[in-house]
Amino acid sequence: MSARVIVGMSGGVDSSVAAWLLRERGESLAGLFMQNWNEDGSGDCRAEDDRRDALKVCGQLGLPFIARNFAADYWAGVFETFLAEYRAGRTPNPDVLCNREIKFKTFLDEAKALGAEKIATGHYARVDERDGRWRLLRGVDASKDQSYFLHQLGQSQLACTLFPVGELPKTDVRAIAARLGLATARKKDSTGICFIGERDFREFLSQYIAITPGDIVDPEGVVIGRHGGVAFHTLGQREGLRIGGVRGRPDAPWFVVGKDAAGNRLIVDQGDSPLLYANRLRTERMHWISGGSPDVPMRCEAQVRYRQPPQACTVAPRGDGGIDVHFDQPQRAVTPGQSLVLYRAEECLGGAVIAGTDAPLDPLRASVAAPRLSIAAPPH
C-alpha cells in the first residue's frame, strides 16, 4: 500500500464525495469498507449492499479497495456495552461508542498498519490546529453537524483525521455526487441503529435481553396500562405506549416521565408534564478533546441530544472526574445513558455519559449538585 490517506467508505454518498474531494486535491488514496456486524440470517443487515456500493464508487474514482471485518471488535467494544446499558434501564448511544471504538480506533489502527498517515470519513465536522492543539469543530451545515457523535475523539485521533465534507452543505454533496454520476448519488441516508436495520426494535432486543411485561402507571401509581418491557422505552417517548382513552382522564397524549426499573414499572403523564424537566445533571467521567480539563467552573453551551439547539449552562468539576451542569433554562427529557456534549461557539470541548438529573422522578436526583453560578462568560 502506498496510499497516504485511507477513506472509510461506508457505501453512502457522504464518504463517496469525501473520497472524490481528496482525490481532487491530489491525495494518494485508498478506500476501506468496514463490516461491523455479521449477517444474522434476518435479511435486515445491509452490509453486503453497502460493500458493493463502496466497491462501485472506488472503481469509479480509480481507488484501491480494501474490505475488513471488524464485527468482533464491534461486538466487544460497542454491542456488549449497548446491551448492558439497556439492562440497567438506561438509553445508550451506540453511534458515539462506534466512533470511539471502531472508526477512530480499530479502523485508524488498521490504516496505519497499511502504511497510511491519515484516515478520512464522511462525517459533517471539521478539524483544525490552533496553538499546537487540535480542535473538533462543528460542520458548516448546521442541520447535518455530527460533532455531537465525535466528542470522544482526542488529540491523537484528530491529528490523523480528515473530514472533507465538513466544509460543505449536504445539498452540495448530493449535487457533486449527481454531477459525477456516482453510484451512491441517490442513495438514502442511513437512519437508526446500524445493526438493527429495518427490523422491529423490540423483537431484536428481546433476542439478547430478558424482557418482562409490567404495569404502566401514572405519577400517583394508578395502573393505566401494560408495557412489554421497560427497556423498550425512554424519557419523553409518546409512540408505542398503546394507551387508549382512559376513563376520567383528559383527551391528551401520554408521555414517559420515569422508569422504575427495580419495580418494572413505566411511569407516564399527560401533556407537557413538569416531571419531564431537569435544571441540573451530573455526568460520568468527562472526556476533554484537548487532553485536559479547561478552567472550571466555566460558562459554555451544551447539548443533551443530537440536533438540539445549544443550551447555555454552567459547568463545575466533580471529584470523580465527572461534571455537574446547571442549565439556564429547564431541559426536557434529559436521559441517563445519553451523552452530554459541551461547546464553546463552534468548538466541541468534549462530553460524557449522563449519569443522573434533578428531574423529580430520577432515582439519582439526590446526587446531582448545583454548580456555582458566579462565573463570567469567556470571550469568544
N, C-alpha and C positions, 0 to 999 in steps of 0.2 A: 504494500500500500504506500502510495506517495502523496495521498490527499492531506492537505494541511487542516481542512475542516471537514468534519463528518456531520451531515444533516440528518436529524431524526425524522425520517419520512413516515408519517402516520397513515398515508393513504388519503389525506384530506387536502383541501385547497390551500390552507394556510402554509403548511410545510412545503407544498409544491411550489408556491410562489416564493417562499423564503429561499429555496434552492436556486430558483432562477435569478433572483436578485443577487445572490452571492456569485453565481456564475458570471453575471454581467459585470461584476466588479473585478473579475479575473482571478477569483479564488480557485485554488486546487481543491476539488470536492469529491466526495463520495456520499451516497445515501445509505442509511441503515434503517431497516424496518425492525421494530421491537414487537415481538409477540409476547404479551404479558399475561395471557390467560389461555389455557389449553381448551380446545373444543371438548364439550361435555356431552355431546350427542343430542342436545336440545334443538340445535339448528338456529339458536338465537345469537351465537357469537359470530361477529362479522370479521374476525381476524383474517381469514383467508381472502375475503373480498378486499379488505384493506391492503393486504400484502400485494395482491395483483395490481391494485391501483397504484401503489407506491412503485412497483416494478415498471409499470407503463410510463409513469412520469419520469423516472430515472432514464428510461430508454429514450423518451422524447428529448430530454435535456443532455443526453450523452454522458450520463454519470455512471460510474461503477455502482453496482447494487449489492448490498450485504443484508442478510437476514439473520437475526439472532432470537433465540427463545429464552426469555427472561422469566418464564412463568414460575419457576421455583423461587426466584428472588422475590417476585411479586407476592406469592403466597406467604412467604415468611415475613416480608417487610411491610406489607400493606394489608392483605386479606385477613391474617390472623388478628391484627390489631382492630380491624373493622368489626370482626365478629365479637371480640372481647368488649368493645365499646357498646355494642348493641345488647350484649348480655348484661352489662352494667346499667342498662336503662338510659344510656346517652345516645346522642346522634352524631356519629363521626363524619369526617370529610375525607373520603379516600383520595380525592384529587390532590390534596396537599401532601398526603403521605406518598402518593405515586411520584410526584415531582421530587420530593426529598430522597426517597429510597431507590427509585428506578431511573427516571430520566436524567437526574443530575448526580447520580452516584454510580449505579450499575452501568448505564449507558456511557457516562463520561469515562469510567474506568476502561470499558471496552474500547472506546475510541482512542484513548491514549495507548492501549496495548497494540492497537493497529497502526500506531505511529502518528496520529493526528495531534495537533496542538490545541484545537478548539472544537467545540460542538456548536450546532445551531438547531433551533427548533422554530416552530410556527407560532409561538406564544405572542400575544399582544402585550408586550412590555419592552422596556429599554434598559440598557446598561451604559453607564459612563464612569469615568475615573476622575476624581477630584482630590487634590492634595494627597495623592498616593493611596486613596481609598476608593474601592469600587462601590457604586451606588446602584440600587434597583429602582427604576423609575416607572411610573405609570405609562401605559401605551398611549399614543396620540389619540386613538379612537376611544373616548371615554366609555362608550357603550359596550366595547369589547375588551377593555383593560383586564388583564389576567394577573396583575401583580399580586392580588389577594392570594392566589393559589401558589405563588412562588416565594412567599415570605420566609420560608425555612432555608432558603439558599444563603450561603456565606461567601466570604471573600474569595476562597479558592475556587468555588464554582463559578462565580460571576467573572472572574479573571479569564476563564476559559470558555465563556458562553457568548453567543451572538443571537440576537432576536431581530432578524431583518424586517419582519412585517410590523414591528412595534412602532415604526415611524409612519405607518400608513393607515388610513381608514379602511374598514372592511370592504366598502364599496369599490375602492381602488384595487384591492386584492382580487376581488371577483372579476373586475374588468380586465386586469392583466391576464388572469388565467383564461378568460374567454378569448381575448385577443390572440393569445399564444396557442389556443386550441388544446390546452392541457386536459388530460383525461379526467381530472377532478374538478373542472371548471364549474360544473352544475351540481356537483355532489352536495347533499345537505350536510350541514354541520352536525357532528355527533352530539347527542344530549344524554343526560342521565349518567348512571354509573356503568363504566365500560364492560365489566364482567357480567352484568345483569342483562344488558341489551334490551330487547323489546318484551321480554317475558314479564310476568306478574311478579312484583317485588315480594309480596307475601309468600308466594309459592317458592320462590328462590331461597329466601331467608330461612324458611321452615325446614329446608334440607340440612341446615347447619346448626340451627338453634332450636332448643325445645320450646315450643310455643304453647302457652296455657291461656285459654279464654278466661275472661273475668268481667267484672262489673264496670260499667261507665256510670259515674256518679256526678252530681252537681256539687258545688262548693260546700253544701251542708251535709253531704254524704248520702243524699237520696238517690237511689238507683233509678236510672232512666234509660238504660240500655245495656248491651253487651259488646265487648270488644273481642277481637280474635287474637290478641297478643299485644301487650304494652309496647313491645319493641317496634311495632309497625308504625307507631305514632310519634309525632314531635310537637313541640310547643307552637301554638298558633295555627295548627292544622285544622282545616274545615272539611275537606273532602274525605270520604271514606269512613265517616263515623256511623253512618246508617242510622241516624236518629231521626225518626219521623216527627210528626206533630206530637207534642207532649201535653196531655190534658192539664189545663190550668196554667200553662206557660205561654208567653208571647210567641207570636209567629216570627221569630228572629233566628238567624243562624247560630249554630253552636260551634265553639272552638275549644281545642285542647288548651287548658290553662295549667295543668300539672300532671305529673306521672308518679304514682305511688307504686314503685317497683316492688317494694317489700310486701305490700298488700295486694299486688297485682290488680290495682285499680287505675282507671283512667279518669281524670277529673276534667270536667268541661263546664263552660259557662257561656252565656249568650251575649252577642254583641261585642263591642269593644271593651271587654272587661278590664278593670284596673288590676286584676290578678295577673294579667299578662305583662305588666310593665315593671321594668327594673331601672334604678338610677345608678347602681353600682354593680361591679363584678370583680371577681378575682380570677387569676389565671394559674395554670401550671407553670413550670419553668419557662421563662421567656427566652426566645431566640432573637438576638440582635444581629442584623445583617452586617453591621460594621465590625463585629467581632467583640464588642464590649458595650456595656451599658452607657448611654448618654447621661448627662447630669439630670438626676431625678430627685425630687418631684419635678414634673415639667408639664407644660401645656402642649397639646398636639391634637390630631384628629384620629378617629378610629372607625373601623367597620367591623360589625359582628356577623356579617353575611356578605356573600358576593353580590355586587351591583348595588349595595346600599349606599346612599349618599354619605359622604364623610360626616362624622359626628364629632363636634368639639368636646374635649374631655380633659381631665387632669389625671396624670399617672403618677403613682408613688410606688417605690420598691417594697417588696416583701422579703423577709429573712430567708425564705425557701427558694429564692431565685425567680419567683413569680412577681406579678404586679397587681396592685389594686387600681381600679379605674373608676372615676366618678364622671358621669356624663352631665353636660349642661342641661340636656333635655331627657326626659324618660324615654327608654328604649323598649320597643315592643318585641316580645317573644325572643329574648336573648337565651340561647340554647346551650347548656353544658355539652361539651363534646365537639362543638363547632369551634372555629378559630376567631380570635380577636386579632386584628391586624392594625398596626399603627402607621400613620403617615404624617409627614410634615410637608405641606404643599404637594408636589408631585413625587416626592421621595418616599419609598416604603422603608420604614425603620426596622420592621420585624414583626413578630407575632407569637402567639401561644394558644394552646387549647384553653377554652373557657372551663373553669372548674366549678364555679358557683356564682350566684347572683343574689341581690337582695329582693328579688320578686317574692311576694307573700307566700307562695307555695313551694319555693325552692328549699329542699331539705338542708342545704348548706348555707342558708341565709345568715345564720349567726356568725359564720366565719368570714363574712365579707366586710372589710373595713372601709372607712371613708377616708380617702387621701386628703392631705392638707390642700386647701384651695387658694392660698395666698401666693400663687406662682404667676409671675408675669409671663405673658406670651412672648416667645423669642422672635426676633426679626426674621423674615424670610430672606 
